[in-house]
Amino acid sequence: MVHRGRDVFFHPFEDLTLREGDVLSVALTRRALSAALTDPAGIYHPNRTAVSEDPSADAATGPVPGREHVALVEAVIASSSALLGLKPDQAARRLGEGVTLVGIERRRRMQRKPRRKILLEAGDVLLLLGERKAVSSVRQRSDLYFSDWSLEELPTIHHAKRAIAIFMATVLAAAAGIVPIVVATITGVLALILFGCLNLRQVTRAIDRRIYVLIGTAFALAEALRVTGGAEFIANGVVGLVAGNAPAVLLSALFLITALLTNLLSNHATAALMTPITMSAALQIGADPTPFVYGLIFALNCSFATPIAYQTNLIVMGPGNYIFSDFLKGGLPLVVLLWLTYSLFAPWYFGL
């Protein structure tokens, strides 16, 4: 909506022409707000007034801080807060220099009245924008409740070109074989830190500790299946079911059981388990072991139906906000496709 003196204009705005002194109240999502604040041609600029808001919030104004290490954070007003009964501008001054109150959310509803007439209440959610140090200082207040998940640093877009250059150099160095991929990656991260694209706190926060827990439990599961003989029992059971059939049937069954096991165990564990079983099964029926070996290799690489199947799956799980079922939806059809393709192509190619 648009505030003009004592008048308030609501959507639609087809016949409204903005004038100097108009106050805009804008409703938008956190993602849209972050994009607007990081747009060089947008509302986020030093010495410019910020008039924006969180979803269903009424905007407050204030000076926008510089672009270095700026963060957004949400705070809930406590029932005993010193900010109770204050207007947004008064509360912004109480919060200290370097912090701007850019949005107010009250019971998930937008306040349809001028900002100057809003009085803060207990339970109001404030969206604060400011320099990292200033935001950290405000978070020490005992009359505001902060959520760690709501803290978001705005990207320093003026470092985007150097970040892209470092990223491309890292990829090219690894792809061309100049240095191992591990060395290239570590060097690239160090370069991002040295050139100011990242700070140490951002790097440490990017490490998802849940990955290490998941890897540990995956190894424990694989070891339990191996020690108890459960995986071998499953594999031998499948081989026994197709015993006496054509070699193509046995080849297809071995491919499928290997592809399924590699998504529950690691590649190495599945390879150690299935290699002797595959070779023994091929020799028992007097078939050429070559297509069985190739099938084993292809099946071992069908490790994309679960997040625990391969390390890369775990690495992208956190940043991509994926869940277990996402891997099943995308990976399981691909496993079936590869299984059917090899089951139909290999017998024709190898003459089984």
GUBATI-876502 format. One line per field, with one value per residue (C-alpha): residue in three letters; z negated, y negated, x negated. Coordinates in steps of 0.25 Angstrom, whole numbers, always signed. Layout:
! residues N
rest <- [ALA; ...]
c3 <- [Z; ...]
c2 <- [Y; ...]
c1 <- [X; ...]
This chain:
! residues 352
rest <- [MET; VAL; HIS; ARG; GLY; ARG; ASP; VAL; PHE; PHE; HIS; PRO; PHE; GLU; ASP; LEU; THR; LEU; ARG; GLU; GLY; ASP; VAL; LEU; SER; VAL; ALA; LEU; THR; ARG; ARG; ALA; LEU; SER; ALA; ALA; LEU; THR; ASP; PRO; ALA; GLY; ILE; TYR; HIS; PRO; ASN; ARG; THR; ALA; VAL; SER; GLU; ASP; PRO; SER; ALA; ASP; ALA; ALA; THR; GLY; PRO; VAL; PRO; GLY; ARG; GLU; HIS; VAL; ALA; LEU; VAL; GLU; ALA; VAL; ILE; ALA; SER; SER; SER; ALA; LEU; LEU; GLY; LEU; LYS; PRO; ASP; GLN; ALA; ALA; ARG; ARG; LEU; GLY; GLU; GLY; VAL; THR; LEU; VAL; GLY; ILE; GLU; ARG; ARG; ARG; ARG; MET; GLN; ARG; LYS; PRO; ARG; ARG; LYS; ILE; LEU; LEU; GLU; ALA; GLY; ASP; VAL; LEU; LEU; LEU; LEU; GLY; GLU; ARG; LYS; ALA; VAL; SER; SER; VAL; ARG; GLN; ARG; SER; ASP; LEU; TYR; PHE; SER; ASP; TRP; SER; LEU; GLU; GLU; LEU; PRO; THR; ILE; HIS; HIS; ALA; LYS; ARG; ALA; ILE; ALA; ILE; PHE; MET; ALA; THR; VAL; LEU; ALA; ALA; ALA; ALA; GLY; ILE; VAL; PRO; ILE; VAL; VAL; ALA; THR; ILE; THR; GLY; VAL; LEU; ALA; LEU; ILE; LEU; PHE; GLY; CYS; LEU; ASN; LEU; ARG; GLN; VAL; THR; ARG; ALA; ILE; ASP; ARG; ARG; ILE; TYR; VAL; LEU; ILE; GLY; THR; ALA; PHE; ALA; LEU; ALA; GLU; ALA; LEU; ARG; VAL; THR; GLY; GLY; ALA; GLU; PHE; ILE; ALA; ASN; GLY; VAL; VAL; GLY; LEU; VAL; ALA; GLY; ASN; ALA; PRO; ALA; VAL; LEU; LEU; SER; ALA; LEU; PHE; LEU; ILE; THR; ALA; LEU; LEU; THR; ASN; LEU; LEU; SER; ASN; HIS; ALA; THR; ALA; ALA; LEU; MET; THR; PRO; ILE; THR; MET; SER; ALA; ALA; LEU; GLN; ILE; GLY; ALA; ASP; PRO; THR; PRO; PHE; VAL; TYR; GLY; LEU; ILE; PHE; ALA; LEU; ASN; CYS; SER; PHE; ALA; THR; PRO; ILE; ALA; TYR; GLN; THR; ASN; LEU; ILE; VAL; MET; GLY; PRO; GLY; ASN; TYR; ILE; PHE; SER; ASP; PHE; LEU; LYS; GLY; GLY; LEU; PRO; LEU; VAL; VAL; LEU; LEU; TRP; LEU; THR; TYR; SER; LEU; PHE; ALA; PRO; TRP; TYR; PHE; GLY; LEU]
c3 <- [+0; +2; -10; -5; -17; -23; -11; -9; +5; +7; +19; +30; +34; +48; +46; +36; +39; +28; +23; +14; +0; +2; -7; -1; -10; -2; -5; +0; -4; -10; +3; +11; +0; +1; +16; +15; +5; +13; +26; +29; +36; +25; +11; +4; +5; -5; -10; -4; -11; -12; -11; -11; -19; -23; -18; -24; -31; -31; -27; -36; -30; -34; -28; -20; -25; -16; -7; -15; -24; -25; -31; -32; -45; -52; -66; -74; -85; -99; -108; -117; -106; -106; -92; -96; -92; -84; -69; -59; -57; -72; -74; -62; -70; -82; -75; -72; -61; -49; -50; -42; -45; -32; -35; -46; -46; -55; -56; -41; -37; -31; -38; -30; -36; -35; -41; -50; -57; -60; -74; -76; -84; -90; -80; -69; -59; -55; -43; -45; -35; -39; -39; -45; -57; -60; -58; -68; -78; -77; -79; -93; -97; -107; -103; -89; -85; -73; -64; -59; -46; -43; -42; -27; -22; -9; +2; +5; +20; +23; +21; +30; +42; +34; +28; +42; +47; +35; +37; +52; +49; +39; +48; +60; +51; +47; +60; +68; +57; +53; +39; +32; +30; +14; +16; +26; +17; +4; +12; +17; +4; -2; +10; +7; -7; -3; +7; -2; +4; -8; -23; -32; -39; -26; -22; -36; -35; -21; -27; -30; -42; -39; -28; -37; -46; -33; -28; -41; -42; -27; -30; -42; -34; -23; -34; -41; -28; -24; -38; -40; -26; -22; -9; -5; -8; +0; +12; +11; +10; +23; +30; +25; +31; +45; +45; +57; +65; +78; +75; +79; +67; +57; +63; +61; +47; +43; +48; +41; +27; +29; +32; +20; +11; +15; +11; -3; -5; +0; +14; +8; -1; +10; +19; +9; +7; +21; +29; +24; +25; +39; +44; +37; +43; +57; +56; +50; +63; +72; +77; +82; +69; +77; +78; +64; +60; +68; +62; +48; +51; +57; +46; +35; +41; +40; +26; +27; +22; +7; +0; -7; +6; +9; +3; +13; +10; -4; +0; +8; -1; -11; -2; +7; -4; +1; -7; -6; +3; +13; +17; +18; +28; +36; +35; +34; +48; +54; +47; +54; +67; +66; +62; +73; +83; +80; +78; +93; +99; +92; +97; +111; +111; +104; +111; +98]
c2 <- [+0; -15; -25; -39; -49; -44; -36; -21; -15; +0; +9; +8; -4; -6; -21; -24; -32; -32; -46; -50; -48; -35; -24; -10; +2; +15; +30; +40; +53; +54; +59; +48; +38; +43; +42; +28; +24; +30; +24; +13; +5; +8; +2; +7; -5; -12; -25; -21; -18; -4; -2; +13; +23; +38; +46; +40; +29; +14; +7; -2; -11; -14; -16; -4; +1; +3; +16; +23; +35; +31; +40; +42; +48; +50; +46; +48; +37; +43; +40; +32; +25; +10; +8; +11; -1; -8; -12; -5; -17; -18; -4; -4; -15; -7; +5; -3; -8; +1; +8; +5; +10; +14; +22; +25; +37; +38; +51; +54; +42; +29; +16; +7; -6; -16; -12; -24; -19; -5; -2; +11; +22; +35; +46; +37; +42; +32; +34; +27; +23; +19; +21; +34; +28; +19; +31; +40; +28; +28; +43; +41; +34; +42; +36; +41; +56; +60; +72; +77; +82; +68; +62; +60; +53; +45; +49; +39; +38; +28; +41; +49; +48; +52; +63; +68; +67; +75; +86; +87; +88; +99; +107; +106; +109; +122; +126; +124; +132; +121; +125; +135; +131; +130; +121; +112; +111; +108; +97; +91; +90; +83; +74; +70; +67; +59; +51; +47; +56; +64; +63; +74; +74; +76; +87; +94; +92; +99; +112; +121; +129; +138; +144; +149; +156; +162; +167; +174; +180; +185; +192; +198; +203; +209; +215; +222; +228; +233; +239; +245; +251; +244; +238; +251; +258; +249; +250; +265; +266; +258; +266; +279; +274; +272; +285; +294; +282; +276; +268; +255; +257; +259; +247; +238; +243; +241; +227; +224; +229; +222; +209; +210; +214; +203; +193; +199; +202; +195; +198; +204; +213; +217; +220; +229; +236; +238; +241; +255; +258; +253; +260; +273; +272; +270; +282; +291; +290; +290; +276; +266; +257; +245; +239; +243; +234; +223; +224; +224; +211; +204; +208; +204; +190; +189; +182; +171; +176; +173; +162; +172; +179; +170; +158; +148; +151; +147; +135; +129; +134; +122; +110; +115; +117; +131; +142; +157; +159; +149; +159; +170; +162; +158; +169; +182; +180; +178; +191; +198; +192; +196; +210; +212; +206; +215; +227; +225; +220; +229; +243; +238; +232; +243; +254; +260]
c1 <- [+0; -4; -3; -2; +0; +13; +18; +15; +16; +18; +16; +19; +10; +14; +18; +8; -5; -16; -20; -32; -29; -20; -23; -22; -19; -23; -19; -29; -36; -50; -55; -50; -54; -69; -69; -64; -74; -86; -82; -91; -80; -70; -66; -79; -89; -98; -91; -78; -65; -60; -45; -42; -36; -35; -23; -10; -18; -17; -30; -39; -50; -64; -78; -83; -97; -108; -110; -120; -116; -101; -91; -76; -71; -57; -54; -41; -38; -37; -26; -35; -42; -46; -41; -27; -18; -28; -27; -36; -45; -46; -49; -60; -67; -67; -73; -86; -94; -96; -83; -70; -56; -51; -39; -28; -20; -8; +0; -4; +5; +1; +4; +13; +10; -1; -15; -15; -2; -7; -11; -19; -13; -18; -19; -22; -33; -43; -52; -65; -76; -90; -104; -109; -115; -103; -93; -102; -101; -86; -85; -91; -78; -70; -56; -57; -56; -65; -64; -78; -71; -66; -80; -84; -96; -93; -103; -114; -111; -122; -132; -124; -133; -145; -137; -133; -148; -153; -142; -145; -160; -158; -149; -159; -171; -164; -158; -171; -179; -188; -186; -177; -162; -164; -176; -169; -157; -164; -172; -160; -153; -166; -166; -152; -155; -168; -160; -149; -138; -136; -140; -144; -130; -123; -132; -130; -115; -115; -120; -108; -111; -99; -107; -117; -107; -100; -113; -116; -103; -104; -117; -111; -99; -109; -117; -105; -100; -114; -118; -104; -104; -91; -96; -102; -89; -81; -91; -92; -76; -74; -85; -78; -64; -69; -78; -76; -71; -78; -90; -83; -73; -85; -92; -80; -77; -92; -91; -79; -83; -96; -90; -81; -92; -101; -90; -90; -105; -117; -122; -134; -126; -117; -128; -135; -123; -117; -130; -132; -117; -117; -129; -125; -111; -116; -126; -115; -107; -119; -116; -127; -130; -132; -118; -116; -128; -124; -110; -116; -124; -112; -103; -113; -112; -96; -98; -88; -75; -79; -87; -96; -100; -111; -119; -115; -100; -102; -110; -99; -88; -89; -92; -81; -71; -68; -61; -62; -50; -56; -67; -57; -49; -60; -70; -61; -55; -69; -74; -62; -65; -80; -76; -66; -76; -88; -79; -74; -87; -97; -92; -91; -105; -112; -104; -98]
